[in-house]
Amino acid sequence: MSFFLVYSIVLMAGVFVLLGLVLFAEYRKLDELESYFSENEKVRRHKRFWGRNQPIDRFHRMGLMIDFLSMPKTHIKAGLVTEAELASVPIALRRWALWPYRMTYVWIVACIICEIWFRW
């Protein structure tokens, strides 16, 4: 068995693991995460617009939370969120929100490497 085949199998299995983690974060952790920003006007407006609980709605609402947690200084400076709101989010919940999406970036780079390797 070649190393490329093993790499491809691991890469394809990884997509299902990442999909499961992202869906778990969106369906189990999103409401808890939004509860820490219940007084935030941007979050309330975003939840009102994307509030039908469809997968695309949860994706966009989770995207706002990830923006807040991944670049806090930018959003504090813009006045969209306060330091107290960000400090109130537990570190474990931050990890559940951020790491599945960060791992998808690693997976995308691995796919690009796979494609270059296949064409070589």
Residue pairs with C-beta under 8 A, 6 or more apart in sequence:
4 117
4 118
7 114
7 117
8 114
11 107
11 110
11 111
11 114
14 107
14 110
15 107
18 100
18 103
18 104
18 107
21 99
21 100
21 103
22 100
22 101
22 104
24 96
24 100
25 62
25 96
25 97
25 100
25 101
26 55
26 58
26 59
26 62
27 58
29 93
29 96
29 97
30 58
30 61
30 62
30 65
32 93
33 62
33 65
33 89
33 93
33 97
34 43
34 47
34 61
34 65
36 85
36 88
36 89
36 93
37 43
37 65
37 68
37 81
37 85
38 44
39 85
40 80
40 81
40 85
42 64
42 80
42 81
43 64
43 65
46 60
46 61
46 64
47 61
50 56
50 57
50 58
50 60
50 61
51 57
62 97
65 97
66 97
66 98
66 101
67 75
68 75
68 80
68 81
68 86
69 86
69 89
69 94
69 97
69 98
70 98
72 81
72 83
72 86
75 81
76 82
76 83
76 86
